[in-house]
Amino acid sequence: MDTRSSPDVLVVGGGLIGLVTAWRASRLGMRVTVVCAEEPGAASGVAAGMLTPATEAVFGEESLMRFGLCSRDRYPGFVAELAEDTDVDPGYRTEGTLQVAFDPDDLATLTELGEVRDRLGVRTERLTSRECRRLEPMLAPSVRGGILAPDDHSVDPRRLAAALRSAAAARGAVFVTDRVTRVVVDGGTVRGVALGGGATVDAGQVVLAAGVWTSRIAGLPAGVVPPLRPVKGQLLRLRTPAGAEPVVARTVRGLVRGSPVYLVPRADGEIVLGATQEEMGFDTRLTVGGVWEILRDARELVPGVTELEIAETCVGLRPGPPDNEPLLGPTRVRGLHLAVGHFRHGVLFTPATGDAMAEALATGRLPGYADHLAADRIPSATSPSEGVERP
């Protein structure tokens, strides 16, 4: 690239969050450059694509789920706007989500979580075992009951990433394949970034959206980026035999003796099956134990899953912030923004994050619905970033 050019916004990271930020900023007329490098374990290309705040609801995360509902409800308009800038189909599906319970304890847990859903005002329907199997005939007869969330949808994250990249490029965004090794800060103001190839790129504003690797970029004052812990997820992509009906017609989430498992169908017959949640550092190994756990639990709910072909095995690293909530918008370094820490919800949060970051880049402030996710809300956090190069 011509390093003499100075974009209005330089986005570090080419996952869904970086791409949606680039696209939204480009639509506002800003000159945008995206710098990204392939990272083993990057979450966006591995994610299943569930848009399921109703069936993700847990006690203590009500504010996070309100943001999720806000983002989920943006998806139809978001997909329509994407279609204005690209002909890449993001694989958005609206069949709803069925959450089922394997045993009485699992059913009791789903029932208790109904209190959270009621507080959030989400639309769900309690179903008997027979009603669950009427919707999904391949479910095991032992399933005790469940919840139908008709507004919890899904998208194909790989196709969505391709659509966002295409749309951003159509609006003038420039893409550079390189690694950002250092953020250049002078006098409390961001000036640009240094690249692995040795070049420095000046920029008016910089957005750090490099997932779990963000807190390892050098050059930042301590505490600007809180430590982000990698949370490992192993999953499988399964292929339905030619001519056969998929084992599930909609996203099915299950609790099996307290362990969560999900099956997410694609239009081409692929079924995404996952996923583990492991605190193992930057370990991206696929393990027998991890694969066995998700296959074991999936078989309890949908016995026919054992007849499918394993098309791909995946391992991703979710970026977990200290309080498990995203960090968005301006930092105490002038011109430096964060769009990180989306943990399990990066795909779901993509539209709302894109809108919030566009407003922050244009005005210097987050919109009201994202105020509680402000990047500077954890002032006491320390960061390992100074002097640390990425591996």
MARGUBA-653733 format. One record per residue: residue number from 1; residue in one letter; z, y negated, x of N, C-alpha, C in turn. Coordinates in steps of 0.02 Angstrom, whole numbers. Each point is the difference from the previous one (the first is absolute). Example, Ala and Ser with C-alpha at 12.3 -4.5 7.8 and 13.67 -1.06 7.14 Angstrom:
residues 2
R  num  residu     npz     npy     npx    capz    capy    capx     cpz     cpy     cpx
R    1       a     390     284     660       0     -59     -45       0     -60      45
R    2       s     -36     -53     -18       3     -59      42      37     -55     -39
end
This chain:
residues 391
R  num  residu     npz     npy     npx    capz    capy    capx     cpz     cpy     cpx
R    1       m       0      60      41       0     -60     -41       0     -62      43
R    2       d     -19     -55     -28       2     -64      34      70     -28      -4
R    3       t      39       6      54      70     -20      -2       8     -76       0
R    4       r     -56     -37       6       6     -72      -5       7     -23     -72
R    5       s     -19      43     -47       7     -18     -71      73       5     -20
R    6       s      21     -43     -45      69      -1     -22       2       7     -76
R    7       p      15      60     -25       2       9     -72      59     -38     -31
R    8       d      -6     -15     -63      57     -30     -35      57      50      -5
R    9       v     -18      64     -11      50      53      -8     -22      60      42
R   10       l      45      25      40     -12      62      36      49      52     -26
R   11       v     -27      54     -26      41      54     -28       3      57      50
R   12       v      61      21      17      10      56      46      14      62     -42
R   13       g     -48      47      -2      10      61     -39     -56       9     -50
R   14       g     -28      61      -1     -56      14     -44      15      50     -55
R   15       g      65       8     -18      17      41     -58      -9     -39     -64
R   16       l      21      29     -55     -11     -33     -65      31     -69      -3
R   17       i      59      -9      28      34     -65      -5     -36     -53      41
R   18       g     -21      18      61     -39     -46      40     -66     -17     -32
R   19       l     -33      51     -28     -66     -10     -30       3     -43     -63
R   20       v      50      12     -42       4     -40     -61      18     -72      17
R   21       t      41     -11      52      16     -68      21     -63     -35      25
R   22       a     -39      36      39     -62     -29      26     -49     -17     -56
R   23       w      -6      45     -48     -47     -12     -55      22     -60     -42
R   24       r      63      -1     -18      25     -55     -42      -5     -67      37
R   25       a      16      -2      64      -7     -62      38     -73     -21       5
R   26       s     -45      48       9     -71     -16       4     -26     -28     -65
R   27       r      25      27     -56     -22     -26     -65      23     -72     -11
R   28       l      52     -21      35      22     -70      -4     -39     -46      47
R   29       g     -47      28      36     -42     -40      45      26      -4      71
R   30       m      52      37      17      26      -1      68     -44      44      46
R   31       r      -6     -21      62     -35      40      51      50      52      27
R   32       v     -16      63      -8      47      55      13     -27      48      51
R   33       t      42      19      47     -15      54      47      54      53      -7
R   34       v     -22      63      -3      46      57      -3      -6      39      65
R   35       v      57      10      34       2      40      61      39      63     -15
R   36       c     -32      57      12      34      63     -15     -23      54      48
R   37       a      44      48      12     -15      58      42      21      62     -37
R   38       e     -35      54      12      19      64     -31      67      23      27
R   39       e      46      16     -45      66      24      21      14      67     -33
R   40       p      15      52      40      19      65     -30      60     -10     -47
R   41       g      -6      24     -61      55      -6     -47      -2     -62     -43
R   42       a     -52     -42       6      -5     -59     -43       3      22     -73
R   43       a      41     -36     -39      18      24     -67     -57      -6     -51
R   44       s     -40     -52       4     -49     -13     -54     -50      56     -10
R   45       g     -23      30      55     -50      53      -6      28      67     -20
R   46       v      66       5      -4      34      62     -16      28      -1     -71
R   47       a      16     -59     -25      36      -7     -64     -37      33     -58
R   48       a      39      23     -49     -28      34     -58     -31     -48     -50
R   49       g      27     -61      -4     -30     -50     -45      32      -4     -68
R   50       m      62      21      -8      33      -4     -65      20     -72     -15
R   51       l     -14     -22     -60      21     -67     -24      51      13     -55
R   52       t      61      18      21      47      31     -47      70     -31       2
R   53       p       6     -64     -16      68     -29       0      46      30     -52
R   54       a     -28      21     -57      42      29     -52      31      65      23
R   55       t     -39      42      33      25      65      22      29      -2      70
R   56       e      -2     -58      34      33     -10      64      70     -30      -9
R   57       a      15     -24     -61      61     -38     -11      62      40      19
R   58       v      44     -32      39      64      30      18      53     -54      -4
R   59       f      62      22      -7      55     -48      -3       4     -40      65
R   60       g      12     -65      -7       8     -43      58     -64     -32      25
R   61       e     -58      19     -28     -63     -29      23     -36     -37     -56
R   62       e      38     -27     -47     -31     -33     -58     -43     -60      21
R   63       s      23     -41      47     -40     -58      20     -64      21      34
R   64       l       3      53      39     -60      26      33     -49      27     -52
R   65       m      25      34     -50     -43      28     -51     -30     -54     -45
R   66       r      35     -55      -9     -30     -56     -38     -61     -26      37
R   67       f       6      -5      66     -58     -21      40     -56      53      -7
R   68       g      20      64      -2     -49      53      -9     -35      -4     -67
R   69       l      38     -15     -53     -31      -7     -66     -47     -60      -1
R   70       c      21     -54      32     -43     -59       6     -66      17      34
R   71       s       4      40      53     -60      18      37     -42      50     -38
R   72       r      32      50     -31     -37      49     -39     -40     -34     -55
R   73       d      30     -48     -34     -33     -33     -55     -57     -45      23
R   74       r      -2     -16      65     -55     -39      27     -61      44      15
R   75       y       9      65       3     -54      44      25     -66      -6     -39
R   76       p       0       0     -66     -65      -5     -34     -40     -63      19
R   77       g      33     -58       1     -34     -61      21     -19       1      73
R   78       f      44      28      41     -12       7      71     -63      41      14
R   79       v      -6      57     -34     -58      43       9     -63     -35     -25
R   80       a       5     -37     -54     -57     -37     -26     -23     -54      50
R   81       e      48     -35      31     -18     -50      51     -32      32      61
R   82       l      25      58      20     -31      36      56     -73      15     -15
R   83       a     -14      19     -62     -69      17     -19     -47     -60       6
R   84       e      28     -61      -2     -41     -60       9     -25      -7      72
R   85       d      38      28      47     -16      -9      71     -25      62      35
R   86       t       5      59     -32     -23      61      32     -18      51     -53
R   87       d     -45      46      18     -17      55     -46      36      65      18
R   88       v      50      -5      45      39      60      19      52      12     -54
R   89       d      -2      60     -29      47      19     -53      67      19      30
R   90       p      55     -32     -20      65      17      29      34      61     -30
R   91       g     -33      33     -48      29      61     -28      60     -11     -44
R   92       y      -2     -54     -39      56     -17     -44      -2      45     -62
R   93       r      56      33     -16       4      46     -57      57     -20     -45
R   94       t     -11       7     -67      49     -26     -48      25      54     -49
R   95       e       2      63      22      23      53     -46      75       2     -10
R   96       g      37     -39      36      73       1      -6      31      52      46
R   97       t      67       1      -1      38      45      45      50      40     -42
R   98       l       4      64      15      48      45     -31      53      18      52
R   99       q      62     -14     -16      56      19      44      38      57     -32
R  100       v       7      56      35      29      59     -30      61      24      40
R  101       a      42      40     -35      61      26      30      -3      76       1
R  102       f      20      29      57      -2      72       9      59      36     -33
R  103       d      60     -29       7      59      34     -27      43     -50     -39
R  104       p      53      23     -32      41     -45     -41      29     -59      39
R  105       d      20      11      63      26     -55      40     -53     -53      13
R  106       d     -61      23      14     -55     -47      10     -14     -40     -64
R  107       l       3      34     -57     -11     -35     -63      55     -51     -13
R  108       a      61      18      18      56     -48      -8     -11     -62      42
R  109       t     -27      10      61     -14     -57      43     -53     -45     -31
R  110       l     -54      29     -27     -52     -40     -32      29     -38     -60
R  111       t      44      32     -36      31     -32     -59      43     -59      21
R  112       e      39       9      53      42     -55      25     -42     -59      23
R  113       l     -56      14      31     -43     -53      25     -34     -38     -57
R  114       g       3      28     -60     -26     -36     -58      35     -67     -10
R  115       e      64      -4      21      37     -63      -4     -33     -54      43
R  116       v     -23      19      60     -34     -48      43     -66     -21     -31
R  117       r     -37      48     -26     -64     -17     -31       9     -46     -60
R  118       d      53      12     -38      13     -43     -58      15     -71      23
R  119       r      39      -8      54      16     -67      25     -62     -35      24
R  120       l     -46      38      29     -62     -29      25     -51     -14     -56
R  121       g      13      29     -59     -45     -11     -56     -66      37       7
R  122       v      -1      57      35     -63      37       9     -10      49     -57
R  123       r     -62      14     -14     -18      43     -56      -4      73      24
R  124       t      43      42     -26      -1      71      15      14      40     -64
R  125       e     -17      63       2      11      44     -57      32      65      23
R  126       r      57      18     -30      34      62      18     -37      59     -32
R  127       l     -14      52      40     -38      58     -24      40      64       9
R  128       t     -10      47     -47      28      67       7     -43      40      49
R  129       s      25      59      18     -37      44      44     -69      17     -30
R  130       r      -1      16     -65     -63      17     -32     -48     -59       1
R  131       e      26     -60     -12     -44     -59       0     -27     -15      69
R  132       c      40      12      51     -25      -8      69     -58      48      13
R  133       r       7      63     -21     -53      49      13     -60     -12     -44
R  134       r       9     -32     -57     -58     -19     -40     -44     -51      37
R  135       l      33     -46      35     -37     -49      40     -29      31      64
R  136       e      39      43      31     -20      32      63      10      75      -6
R  137       p     -51      36     -24       8      72     -15      17      43      61
R  138       m     -13     -24      61      14      41      59      72      -5      23
R  139       l      41     -39     -35      71      -4      18      34      67     -13
R  140       a      49      16      41      38      62      -9      40      -2     -65
R  141       p       6      56     -35      41       2     -62      73     -19      11
R  142       s      23       6      62      70     -14      15      16     -75       2
R  143       v     -51     -43      -1      12     -72       0      42     -19     -61
R  144       r      53     -38      10      49     -12     -54     -16     -60     -44
R  145       g     -45     -43      22     -16     -60     -38     -21     -55      48
R  146       g     -13     -59     -27     -22     -53      44      -8     -67     -34
R  147       i     -32     -45      36     -11     -69     -21     -74     -16       9
R  148       l     -32     -27     -50     -68     -25       6       2     -75       9
R  149       a     -30     -24      54      -5     -72      13     -74     -18      -3
R  150       p     -25     -21     -59     -72     -11      -9     -28     -57      42
R  151       d      42     -46      22     -24     -57      38       6       9      76
R  152       d      26      57      22       3      16      72     -65      34      20
R  153       h     -40     -34      40     -68      23      15      -5      23      73
R  154       s     -61       5      26     -10      19      70     -64     -31      26
R  155       v      -7       0      66     -59     -26      34      -9      42      63
R  156       d     -60       2      26     -13      36      62       8     -50      58
R  157       p      53       4      40      12     -50      52     -56      -5      52
R  158       r     -32      55      16     -55      -4      49     -59     -39     -28
R  159       r     -16      13     -62     -54     -37     -32      21     -73     -12
R  160       l      63     -11     -16      23     -69      -9      -4     -39      65
R  161       a      18      32      55      -5     -34      65     -72     -17      16
R  162       a     -46      46     -14     -71     -14      12     -24     -57     -44
R  163       a      23      -1     -62     -20     -54     -46      26     -68      24
R  164       l      63      -2      21      30     -62      23     -35     -25      64
R  165       r     -14      45      45     -34     -21      62     -70     -27     -16
R  166       s     -36      35     -44     -66     -24     -19       3     -67     -35
R  167       a      50      -8     -46       6     -63     -36      19     -57      45
R  168       a      46      12      48      20     -52      46     -59     -21      44
R  169       a     -38      50      24     -59     -16      41     -51     -40     -39
R  170       a      -8      17     -64     -47     -37     -42      21     -73      -8
R  171       r      64     -13       6      26     -69      -5       5     -33      69
R  172       g     -25      33      52      -3     -32      66      52      22      50
R  173       a      44      46     -17      50      23      47     -33      37      58
R  174       v      27     -11      60     -24      33      61      50      54      20
R  175       f     -26      58      20      43      56      19      -8      16      74
R  176       v      55       7      34       2      14      72      40      63      11
R  177       t     -29      49      34      36      62      16      33      -8      68
R  178       d      63     -13       0      38      -9      61      74       3     -18
R  179       r      42       1      51      72       2     -11      30     -67      18
R  180       v      41     -27     -45      37     -61      16      61      19      40
R  181       t       5     -25      62      56      17      43      56     -52      -3
R  182       r     -18     -62     -17      50     -53       1     -20     -56     -48
R  183       v      49     -27     -33      -9     -61     -39      16     -59      45
R  184       v     -44     -49       2      10     -59      43      37     -53     -40
R  185       v      60     -16      22      42     -50     -33      16     -55      50
R  186       d      -7     -62     -20      14     -57      43      36     -53     -40
R  187       g      61     -18      23      37     -52     -34      17      16     -72
R  188       g      13      63     -14      18      20     -68     -59       5     -48
R  189       t     -61      -4      26     -61       4     -41     -44      55      27
R  190       v     -29      39     -45     -47      52      21     -66     -33      21
R  191       r     -28      25      54     -63     -27      26     -58      50      -5
R  192       g      17      64      -5     -52      51      -3      28      66      23
R  193       v     -44      44      25      21      66      23     -37      19      63
R  194       a      31      44      40     -33      29      58     -22      70     -18
R  195       l     -61      19      21     -28      65     -16       6      48      59
R  196       g      -5      64     -15       4      51      52     -53      -8      53
R  197       g     -58     -26     -19     -54      -9      48      10     -60      46
R  198       g      53     -38     -10      15     -57      43     -15     -67     -30
R  199       a     -38      -3     -54     -18     -64     -30      58     -28     -41
R  200       t      -1     -66      -9      47     -33     -45     -39     -34     -55
R  201       v      23       9     -61     -34     -30     -58      46     -51     -31
R  202       d     -21     -62      -2      39     -52     -33      -8       6     -76
R  203       a      50     -20     -37      -3       2     -74      48     -49     -29
R  204       g     -19     -29     -57      44     -47     -34      61      34     -29
R  205       q     -10      60     -29      55      40     -27     -12      73      18
R  206       v      55      36      12      -4      71      16      42      39     -50
R  207       v     -29      54     -26      35      45     -46       9      67      35
R  208       l      63      21       8      14      66      29       4      51     -57
R  209       a     -48      46      -1      -4      51     -53     -18      67      31
R  210       a      32      15      56     -16      60      38      46      58     -15
R  211       g      29       1     -60      42      55     -20      59       9      46
R  212       v      17      64      13      60      15      38      -3     -24      72
R  213       w     -61     -14      24      -8     -23      69      11     -76       8
R  214       t       9     -35     -55       6     -73       3      59     -22      44
R  215       s      57      33      -8      60     -22      37      -4      18      73
R  216       r     -53      32      22      -8      18      71     -50     -45      36
R  217       i     -28     -49     -36     -45     -47      32      42     -50      41
R  218       a     -21     -15      60      38     -42      45     -10     -74     -16
R  219       g      43     -42      30      -8     -72      -2      37     -37     -54
R  220       l      36      36     -42      34     -33     -56      73     -13      15
R  221       p      27     -57     -22      72     -11       7      39      55     -37
R  222       a      58      16      28      41      54     -29      16     -15     -73
R  223       g      -6      52     -42      19      -6     -70     -54     -23     -47
R  224       v     -57     -24      27     -54     -23     -44     -28      59     -40
R  225       v      -9      57      34     -21      61     -34      57      49       2
R  226       p      32      14     -57      53      51       0     -27      68      22
R  227       p      43      43      26     -24      66      20     -26      39     -60
R  228       l     -57      31       9     -31      41     -52       4      73      22
R  229       r      32      41     -39       7      70      19     -58      41     -29
R  230       p     -29      45      39     -53      43     -27      30      57     -42
R  231       v     -25       8     -60      22      54     -45     -59      46     -10
R  232       k       5      59      27     -56      47       3     -13      32     -67
R  233       g     -63       6     -17     -21      36     -61     -55      49      16
R  234       q      10      63     -17     -51      51       8     -29      17     -69
R  235       l     -66       6      -3     -31      18     -64     -64      40      12
R  236       l     -25      29     -54     -60      41       3     -52     -28     -48
R  237       r     -63       6      19     -55     -14     -45     -34      66     -16
R  238       l      -1      16     -65     -24      65     -23     -68      -8     -35
R  239       r     -41      52       4     -66      -2     -31      -4      50     -57
R  240       t     -22     -24     -58      -9      43     -58     -65      39       8
R  241       p      -1      66     -12     -62      39       6     -56     -29     -44
R  242       a     -61       6      23     -57     -26     -38      -2      32     -69
R  243       g      -8     -42     -51      -5      23     -68      67      11     -35
R  244       a      54      -2      37      66      11     -29      30     -66     -24
R  245       e      43       5     -51      36     -58     -24      57     -17      49
R  246       p      12     -64      13      58     -18      43      65      26     -31
R  247       v      48      16      42      63      28     -25      41     -53     -37
R  248       v     -13     -63      12      32     -54     -39     -53     -53     -15
R  249       a       7     -30     -59     -49     -51     -22      24     -71      14
R  250       r      64      -7      14      30     -66      13      52      10      55
R  251       t      26     -54      26      54       5      49      60      35     -31
R  252       v      24      52      34      60      36     -21      52      -7      55
R  253       r      56     -30     -18      57      -5      45      53      47     -24
R  254       g      34      34      46      50      48     -21      64      -5      40
R  255       l      54      21     -32      63      13      36      12      75      -2
R  256       v       8      29      58      13      72       6      65       9      39
R  257       r      53      17     -38      67       7      30      18     -64      39
R  258       g     -18     -57     -27      17     -64      30     -50     -26      50
R  259       s     -50      40      19     -50     -22      49     -62     -25     -36
R  260       p     -25     -59      18     -60     -27     -32     -63      31      29
R  261       v     -50       9     -42     -66      23      21     -51     -32     -47
R  262       y     -61      -9      23     -51     -29     -44     -68      31      13
R  263       l     -42      -2     -52     -70      20       5     -42     -57     -31
R  264       v     -46     -26      40     -42     -57     -22     -73      21       2
R  265       p     -33       4     -59     -70      21       0     -48     -57      14
R  266       r     -56      16      30     -55     -46      11     -59      20     -44
R  267       a     -45     -46     -10     -58      13     -43     -45      55      28
R  268       d       0      10      66     -43      51      31      32      69       2
R  269       g      58       8     -32      34      65      -1      53       8      53
R  270       e       6     -47      47      54       4      49      67      -9     -33
R  271       i      50      35      25      69      -9     -22      42     -17      62
R  272       v      35     -56      -3      45     -19      54      69      26     -17
R  273       l      29      38      46      64      32     -12      50     -23      53
R  274       g      56     -28     -22      48     -24      49      67     -13     -32
R  275       a      42     -32      37      -3     -13      71      72       2      25
R  276       t       7      17      64      67      -1      29      22     -72      13
R  277       q      64      -9      12      28     -64      19      51      13      55
R  278       e     -20     -12      62      39      21      58      12     -59      48
R  279       e      61      -8      22      18     -51      49      -3      33      69
R  280       m     -61      -2      30     -12      36      62     -31     -44      54
R  281       g      10     -66      -5     -31     -45      48     -75       1      -6
R  282       f     -35      -6      57     -73      -3      -1     -32      69       8
R  283       d      34      50     -26     -25      68       1     -55       9     -52
R  284       t     -61      17      22     -55      11     -47     -23      74       0
R  285       r      44      45      19     -17      71      -1       1      27     -72
R  286       l     -49      40     -16       1      38     -63      43      62      13
R  287       t      50      13     -43      45      55      12      -5      54     -54
R  288       v      14      61      18       1      55     -47      51     -13     -55
R  289       g      59     -24      20      53     -13     -49     -20     -52     -51
R  290       g     -32     -54      22     -20     -52     -46     -52      24     -49
R  291       v     -51      36      25     -53      25     -44      28      52     -48
R  292       w      44      43      25      30      52     -43      39     -31     -57
R  293       e      38     -52      14      41     -32     -53     -43     -26     -57
R  294       i     -54     -36      17     -39     -29     -55     -41      54     -37
R  295       l     -22      52      36     -35      55     -34      48      40     -44
R  296       r      59      12      25      51      36     -39      14     -35     -66
R  297       d      13     -66       4      18     -37     -60     -59      -8     -47
R  298       a     -60     -11      28     -59      -7     -42     -14      65     -38
R  299       r      10      57      33     -13      64     -32      48      12     -58
R  300       e      61     -24       5      48       7     -55     -24     -37     -62
R  301       l     -33     -57       9     -23     -40     -57     -69      20     -24
R  302       v     -46      13      48     -70      15     -16     -21      61      41
R  303       p      13      60     -25     -13      60      40     -72       5      25
R  304       g     -47     -27     -39     -71       4      19     -17     -38      63
R  305       v      45     -41      25     -15     -39      60     -12      46      60
R  306       t      28      61      -1      -9      45      56     -71      26       7
R  307       e     -41      -9     -52     -69      24       2     -47     -52      30
R  308       l      24     -60      14     -43     -53      25      -8       5      76
R  309       e     -54     -28      24     -14      -2      72      35     -60      31
R  310       i      29       9      59      27     -57      37     -58     -33      37
R  311       a     -17     -60     -21     -56     -36      30      22     -43      59
R  312       e      63     -25      -2      22     -45      53      77      -2       0
R  313       t      28      -5      59      72     -11       7      10     -70      29
R  314       c      52     -35     -23      10     -69      19      73     -14      16
R  315       v      10     -46      46      67     -25      16      -5     -76       5
R  316       g      44     -34     -36       1     -73       2      70     -25      15
R  317       l       3     -61      26      64     -33      16       8     -61     -44
R  318       r      45       5     -49      13     -56     -44      45     -51      36
R  319       p     -14     -65      -7      42     -51      33      61     -17     -41
R  320       g      58      23      21      62     -11     -37      40     -59      28
R  321       p       7     -55     -37      41     -56      23      74      14     -11
R  322       p      44     -43      25      72      13      -6      24      10     -72
R  323       d     -28     -38     -48      23       7     -70     -52      33     -44
R  324       n     -51      31      31     -53      37     -36     -44     -44     -44
R  325       e       1     -65      10     -42     -46     -39     -48     -37      46
R  326       p     -61     -15     -22     -49     -34      43      25     -67      25
R  327       l     -29     -21      56      13     -65      30     -66     -39      -3
R  328       l       0     -54     -39     -62     -36     -13       7     -74      17
R  329       g     -55     -29      22      -5     -72       6      25     -30      64
R  330       p      15     -66      -1      15     -38      61      64      24      35
R  331       t      -1      -6      66      59      12      41      23     -66      30
R  332       r      52       3      41      24     -62      31     -46     -25      55
R  333       v     -48      41      22     -52     -22      46     -56     -31     -42
R  334       r     -12     -63      10     -50     -35     -42     -68      33       6
R  335       g     -30      13     -57     -67      30      -1       0      76       3
R  336       l      58      31      11       3      73       5      27      29     -65
R  337       h     -36      48     -29      19      32     -63       7      75      11
R  338       l      41      31     -42       5      72      -2     -27      27     -66
R  339       a     -29      59       3     -20      38     -59      11      73      18
R  340       v      63      19       3      19      66      26      57      30     -41
R  341       g      17      63      16      59      31     -28      -8      26     -71
R  342       h     -60      20     -19     -12      23     -69      24      72     -12
R  343       f      21      34      52      33      65      -5     -42      49     -42
R  344       r      26      24     -58     -35      50     -40     -51     -31     -48
R  345       h      -4     -67      -3     -35     -31     -55     -59     -44      21
R  346       g     -27      11      59     -53     -44      24     -60      -4     -46
R  347       v     -22      57     -26     -59       0     -44      16     -36     -66
R  348       l      57      17     -29      21     -33     -62       6     -75       9
R  349       f      28     -23      55      14     -71      10     -60     -40      24
R  350       t     -57      32      11     -57     -35      31     -22     -62     -39
R  351       p     -13       3     -66     -23     -61     -34      50     -57       1
R  352       a      64      13     -15      50     -53      -1      11     -28      70
R  353       t      -2      43      51       7     -25      68     -58     -45      19
R  354       g     -61      20     -17     -57     -41      16       4     -69     -32
R  355       d      21      -3     -63       7     -65     -34      55     -41      32
R  356       a      57      32      16      56     -36      30     -18     -28      68
R  357       m     -34      41      41     -18     -23      67     -52     -55      -3
R  358       a     -47       3     -46     -49     -54      -7      34     -66     -16
R  359       e      49       2     -45      36     -61     -16      41     -25      59
R  360       a      32      46      36      39     -21      58     -44     -31      54
R  361       l     -60      27      11     -45     -27      50     -28     -68     -21
R  362       a      -9      -9     -65     -28     -62     -25      52     -56      -6
R  363       t      62      18     -17      50     -51     -16      62       2      45
R  364       g       9      55      37      60       8      40      59      28     -38
R  365       r     -11      19     -64      54      26     -42     -23      62     -38
R  366       l      47      46      -9     -14      58     -42       4     -20     -73
R  367       p     -37      34     -44       9     -12     -72      68      26     -23
R  368       g      24     -23     -57      66      17     -24      12      74      -7
R  369       y     -50      39     -21      12      71     -10      12      38      65
R  370       a     -15     -32      57      10      33      65      54     -33      42
R  371       d      36     -49     -27      50     -36      38      52      47      32
R  372       h      20      52     -37      53      43      25     -24      44      58
R  373       l     -65      -2      15     -28      40      55     -17     -43      61
R  374       a      27     -61       2     -16     -47      54      14      31      68
R  375       a     -46     -11      47       4      30      67      62     -21      38
R  376       d      27     -58     -15      58     -26      38      66      15     -34
R  377       r       2      47     -46      62      12     -38      51      41      39
R  378       i     -18      28      58      45      42      40      13     -36      66
R  379       p      35     -56       0       6     -41      60      38      32      57
R  380       s      44      48     -16      42      29      53     -33      60      34
R  381       a     -59      20     -25     -32      60      29     -22     -14      71
R  382       t       1      51      42     -26      -5      67     -65      37       5
R  383       s     -40     -19      48     -65      31       8     -10      25      71
R  384       p     -30      58       9     -14      25      67     -65     -27      29
R  385       s     -29     -52     -32     -69     -17      16      -9     -35      66
R  386       e      48     -40      24     -12     -40      58     -10      44      62
R  387       g     -57     -10      32     -14      35      62     -20      72     -10
R  388       v     -10      23     -61     -16      70     -12     -74       5     -18
R  389       e     -36      39      38     -70      13     -16      -5      61     -45
R  390       r     -50       0     -42     -10      58     -44     -24      59      41
R  391       p      19      59     -21     -20      59      39     -75      13      -6
end
